[in-house]
Amino acid sequence: MLKIEQAIYDAIVAHARADHPDEACGVVAGPIGSDRPTRFIPMTNAERSPTFFRFDPLEQFKVWREMDDRDEEPVVIYHSHTATEAYPSRTDIAYASEPNAHYVVVSTRDPEEVEFRSFRIVDGEVTEEEVRVVASYDADEPAANRVRD
């Protein structure tokens, strides 16, 4: 299960909508081993494409180095799909290289609906997981009683 604060959830959705019609991408870092996404890091889609994303290599190097310096890891790796459902494509699955990360896909195909889904991708195997949006980790209460499966 991915437990995520409302503010971070909102930031991911806002980034996906702002970059539409191109795919947005980024990371939410958290303390190593915590499984708690705490630091939202929007990144540049080097492809600037509505059908594909790739982190800018220099930016990715900088972000991963900064996470190392802060004893963090990528807890969430997210991107958007602009015309299809929020489900990892074959390319997304092939490029998934962080076995402990939650892979979030946000579809921006419908401007009125939020389609926010999370997956674990390990060795090419995709498993969807529940998304629980909380007001804050301290309160650990559901934000507006939203639970996504």
Secondary structure, DSSP 8 states (H G I E B T S, - for coil): -EEEEHHHHHHHHHHHHHHTTS--EEEEEEETT-----EEEEE-BTT--SS---B-HHHHHHHHHHHHHTTEEEEEEEEEESSS-SS--HHHHHH---TTSEEEEEE-SSTT--EEEEEEEETTEEEEE-EEEES-TTT--EEEEEEE-
